[in-house]
């Protein structure tokens, strides 16, 4: 995710992402959000819901990692979870399953074909954007073979 959106989440939900300043050995949050910009809205709404449930005590939920799973969905690790917080994280993961990781378009699907989108959840538009160019040539149009006319007309 780009630095502007990352900083916005860190500032808005500073208590929730308080582990961003710890050593990398203890938490992966200093690396930031390891996903693309399309899931910003999902992460923002998830953080908003968790913030409403929590107080400002040091024993509240703290998110330690936000990244992308191998199956293409959102992966969130947290400490001091409650059942309500777990439900919010699971619903965000399920929402990411159908949302494009690049442009937030829904519906999007897990791409399994070869290419730069393999293993990512992407919509058709983002898939076409990342496809290699066709070297300036358009695909040749298939035409029907011409048939000889039955009657030939001669002009005088």
Secondary structure, DSSP 8 states (H G I E B T S, - for coil): --HHHHHHHHHHTTTTTGGGGS-TTT-SGGG--BS-GGGHHHHHHHHHHHHHH--S-TTS-EEEEEEE-TTSSEEEEEES--HHHHHHHHHHHHHHTTS-TTT--SS-EE--SSSTTTTSEE-HHHHHHHS---TT-------------SS-----
